[in-house]
Amino acid sequence: MNNIMTINGHKAVIQYDPETEMLRGEFIGLNGGADFYADNVADLHKEGAVSLQTFLDVCAEQGLEPYRHYSGRFNVRVSPKIHAAAATAAAASNISLNEWINQTLERAVQT
């Protein structure tokens, strides 16, 4: 994934912000917002480390859990055509649709 930066073990999505003409990073998997800006990659990494540490410090001071918890369940809406094709692919692999989707997602998110 080209727009993911890892800072101190935490992943952040990086995008160009045309309004500020800067790079913007936002950490994912946190219970709140922790974003950061810079005009080059080296400074973006430094600013990200500062932003992350500030966020974690505030959470510790306020007794808040800093990380979002995922249940492992989510609803997905797809077209009937995609649904039918996925069900066919799962049946052809002799696995449930749920397992086929799980395997497909796992392959798609491997970095």
Backbone bond lengths (Angstrom), bond angles and torsions (degrees), N, CA, C in turn:
res aa  C-N    CA-C-N  psi(-1)  N-CA   C-N-CA  omega(-1)  CA-C   N-CA-C  phi
1 M - - - 1.446 - - 1.526 108.62 -
2 N 1.285 116.03 116.48 1.452 121.45 -173.93 1.518 114.28 -73.55
3 N 1.324 119.15 -23.54 1.453 119.68 -175.16 1.531 112.53 -104.86
4 I 1.340 117.26 23.88 1.457 122.73 177.21 1.525 108.89 -112.46
5 M 1.316 115.93 129.53 1.461 122.08 175.91 1.521 107.24 -118.98
6 T 1.322 116.93 135.44 1.457 121.10 176.61 1.526 108.46 -102.65
7 I 1.322 114.91 125.59 1.459 122.07 -179.72 1.520 107.63 -127.33
8 N 1.308 116.04 117.72 1.472 121.82 -179.47 1.536 111.76 50.50
9 G 1.332 115.72 41.35 1.454 121.77 177.68 1.514 115.58 80.67
10 H 1.316 118.12 2.25 1.463 122.50 -179.98 1.517 109.69 -111.58
11 K 1.329 116.37 137.69 1.460 120.99 -178.39 1.532 110.97 -90.67
12 A 1.322 114.40 141.18 1.462 121.22 177.54 1.525 108.44 -133.09
13 V 1.330 116.12 141.91 1.456 122.14 175.36 1.522 107.16 -87.00
14 I 1.321 116.28 131.41 1.451 122.02 -177.82 1.532 109.15 -111.96
15 Q 1.335 116.22 132.53 1.457 122.01 178.02 1.521 109.35 -140.93
16 Y 1.298 115.10 158.01 1.461 120.75 173.59 1.517 108.13 -87.78
17 D 1.320 117.22 129.47 1.456 122.51 178.05 1.529 108.76 -102.29
18 P 1.343 117.94 105.17 1.463 120.16 -176.37 1.533 113.37 -66.61
19 E 1.332 118.39 -24.50 1.463 120.34 179.34 1.522 111.68 -67.39
20 T 1.324 116.09 -40.95 1.474 119.84 -179.49 1.526 112.00 -98.33
21 E 1.330 115.80 -9.12 1.464 122.65 -175.41 1.528 110.84 55.58
22 M 1.333 114.65 41.00 1.460 121.56 179.51 1.521 109.63 -133.78
23 L 1.314 114.86 165.57 1.458 121.07 171.63 1.522 107.65 -82.83
24 R 1.319 116.13 140.21 1.460 121.19 179.67 1.515 108.47 -124.53
25 G 1.307 115.82 132.82 1.457 121.33 175.46 1.511 109.94 -116.65
26 E 1.324 116.24 147.40 1.460 121.21 175.32 1.519 107.98 -141.09
27 F 1.320 116.16 124.47 1.459 120.68 179.88 1.511 110.24 -69.05
28 I 1.307 115.85 143.55 1.457 121.93 178.09 1.524 108.35 -112.19
29 G 1.312 115.99 153.61 1.451 120.95 178.87 1.520 113.52 86.02
30 L 1.324 117.12 8.31 1.460 120.66 177.71 1.523 109.41 -101.66
31 N 1.319 116.34 158.50 1.465 121.67 179.21 1.518 113.59 -80.41
32 G 1.300 117.50 3.74 1.452 121.52 179.39 1.511 109.67 -156.89
33 G 1.304 116.17 -178.80 1.454 120.94 -177.82 1.522 112.18 -85.91
34 A 1.291 115.25 134.00 1.465 121.57 174.00 1.525 106.12 -142.37
35 D 1.337 115.47 93.11 1.456 119.02 -178.51 1.524 109.91 -112.94
36 F 1.333 115.47 168.55 1.457 120.74 -176.02 1.520 109.04 -159.47
37 Y 1.327 115.68 153.38 1.466 122.67 -175.47 1.520 110.78 -131.50
38 A 1.323 115.87 150.45 1.467 122.26 171.72 1.521 107.80 -166.06
39 D 1.336 115.69 164.43 1.470 118.52 179.90 1.523 112.97 -100.09
40 N 1.354 117.20 4.26 1.467 120.29 174.60 1.522 108.91 -151.34
41 V 1.306 116.45 163.32 1.463 121.90 -172.80 1.524 112.15 -65.44
42 A 1.327 117.92 -42.32 1.465 120.20 -178.88 1.528 110.88 -61.29
43 D 1.327 116.36 -45.75 1.467 119.60 179.03 1.526 111.58 -69.55
44 L 1.324 116.83 -32.87 1.459 120.15 177.45 1.527 109.64 -61.45
45 H 1.314 116.62 -42.35 1.460 121.21 178.17 1.534 110.29 -61.78
46 K 1.322 117.83 -44.69 1.467 121.97 179.34 1.527 110.91 -63.79
47 E 1.322 116.79 -46.87 1.466 120.97 -179.96 1.523 111.09 -63.72
48 G 1.332 116.08 -35.91 1.458 120.55 177.72 1.520 111.41 -63.47
49 A 1.326 116.77 -42.33 1.464 120.51 179.04 1.527 110.57 -62.51
50 V 1.320 116.85 -41.06 1.470 120.94 178.72 1.528 110.16 -65.73
51 S 1.326 117.20 -46.45 1.462 121.95 -179.12 1.524 110.76 -61.20
52 L 1.314 116.78 -44.93 1.461 121.01 -179.78 1.520 110.58 -62.48
53 Q 1.317 117.16 -47.16 1.460 120.00 -178.42 1.524 111.25 -63.56
54 T 1.333 116.88 -39.68 1.468 120.67 177.32 1.521 110.04 -61.00
55 F 1.325 116.89 -45.58 1.465 121.50 179.67 1.525 110.46 -60.31
56 L 1.334 117.08 -47.74 1.463 121.03 -178.93 1.527 111.22 -64.81
57 D 1.325 117.69 -37.97 1.469 121.31 178.18 1.527 111.35 -64.50
58 V 1.326 116.66 -44.46 1.467 120.62 179.11 1.529 110.06 -62.56
59 C 1.320 117.12 -42.92 1.471 120.25 178.10 1.529 110.40 -60.44
60 A 1.326 117.15 -44.16 1.463 120.84 179.66 1.522 111.06 -62.99
61 E 1.333 116.94 -43.41 1.466 121.60 179.96 1.526 111.74 -62.48
62 Q 1.340 116.46 -36.94 1.461 121.06 -176.24 1.524 112.89 -95.46
63 G 1.327 117.03 1.25 1.463 120.69 179.26 1.516 113.50 68.46
64 L 1.319 116.80 31.56 1.467 121.82 -178.64 1.521 110.98 -100.30
65 E 1.315 116.37 146.21 1.464 121.81 174.06 1.527 107.19 -76.05
66 P 1.336 118.25 119.92 1.463 119.81 -175.80 1.528 114.71 -77.79
67 Y 1.330 117.91 -18.53 1.464 119.90 -172.46 1.514 112.37 -107.03
68 R 1.307 114.45 139.33 1.458 122.24 175.72 1.533 108.08 -74.01
69 H 1.317 116.03 140.62 1.459 120.78 176.81 1.525 108.91 -104.57
70 Y 1.311 115.74 137.30 1.461 121.82 -179.71 1.521 108.83 -109.75
71 S 1.317 116.90 132.76 1.461 121.90 -176.98 1.527 112.65 -79.32
72 G 1.327 116.68 -21.05 1.456 119.19 -174.32 1.521 112.69 90.57
73 R 1.311 116.12 3.67 1.467 120.81 179.24 1.521 109.01 -124.84
74 F 1.337 115.84 137.88 1.454 120.89 172.61 1.525 108.46 -158.89
75 N 1.325 116.02 153.77 1.461 121.95 179.08 1.517 109.20 -95.84
76 V 1.298 115.00 141.06 1.460 120.54 178.57 1.528 108.03 -128.82
77 R 1.315 115.95 132.98 1.462 120.31 175.75 1.526 108.04 -106.39
78 V 1.308 115.14 126.53 1.460 121.49 177.40 1.521 107.85 -132.07
79 S 1.309 115.54 167.70 1.469 119.12 178.12 1.531 109.09 -69.82
80 P 1.318 117.28 155.47 1.462 120.07 176.11 1.541 112.20 -56.44
81 K 1.317 116.79 -35.37 1.466 120.73 179.35 1.534 110.86 -62.76
82 I 1.331 117.08 -44.89 1.471 121.34 178.71 1.530 109.86 -66.40
83 H 1.325 116.70 -41.85 1.462 121.24 179.16 1.528 110.19 -58.24
84 A 1.319 116.18 -47.57 1.470 120.51 -179.99 1.528 111.25 -63.42
85 A 1.321 116.91 -42.26 1.463 120.43 179.86 1.522 111.21 -65.01
86 A 1.332 117.35 -39.95 1.458 120.86 178.54 1.525 110.79 -66.73
87 A 1.318 116.91 -41.98 1.464 120.33 177.82 1.524 110.83 -62.29
88 T 1.320 116.71 -39.16 1.465 121.28 177.79 1.526 110.71 -64.90
89 A 1.325 116.68 -44.69 1.467 120.92 179.28 1.525 110.85 -62.89
90 A 1.323 117.13 -40.03 1.467 120.54 178.27 1.524 110.86 -64.42
91 A 1.335 115.92 -45.32 1.469 119.74 179.42 1.519 110.92 -62.76
92 A 1.323 116.96 -40.17 1.466 121.01 179.12 1.526 111.43 -64.82
93 S 1.331 116.64 -27.43 1.468 121.57 178.10 1.521 111.74 -91.11
94 N 1.334 115.77 0.00 1.464 122.68 179.16 1.532 111.93 59.44
95 I 1.339 116.07 40.23 1.455 122.10 176.32 1.525 108.66 -135.63
96 S 1.319 115.36 164.31 1.467 119.06 179.46 1.526 110.08 -69.72
97 L 1.317 115.55 159.24 1.461 120.53 176.59 1.523 109.71 -59.59
98 N 1.330 117.20 -41.06 1.458 121.06 178.62 1.537 110.86 -59.17
99 E 1.311 117.47 -46.54 1.469 120.45 -179.89 1.526 110.73 -66.38
100 W 1.334 117.55 -39.17 1.465 120.20 178.68 1.522 110.61 -61.75
101 I 1.344 116.54 -44.03 1.467 120.61 178.93 1.525 109.61 -64.20
102 N 1.329 116.97 -42.74 1.460 120.69 179.38 1.535 110.68 -59.14
103 Q 1.324 117.00 -46.50 1.471 120.85 179.67 1.533 111.26 -64.99
104 T 1.316 116.27 -40.58 1.456 120.69 -179.36 1.528 110.97 -65.46
105 L 1.319 116.66 -44.15 1.470 120.46 177.16 1.530 111.19 -63.92
106 E 1.323 116.14 -40.93 1.463 119.61 -179.81 1.536 110.80 -60.45
107 R 1.327 116.35 -43.62 1.479 119.38 176.82 1.524 111.44 -63.58
108 A 1.319 116.66 -39.21 1.468 120.90 -175.79 1.525 112.83 -69.30
109 V 1.333 118.56 -30.69 1.455 119.90 -175.48 1.516 113.89 -98.31
110 Q 1.312 118.26 -2.06 1.469 119.73 177.27 1.512 109.70 -64.81
111 T 1.339 114.64 134.80 1.470 118.99 -179.74 1.503 110.77 -114.81
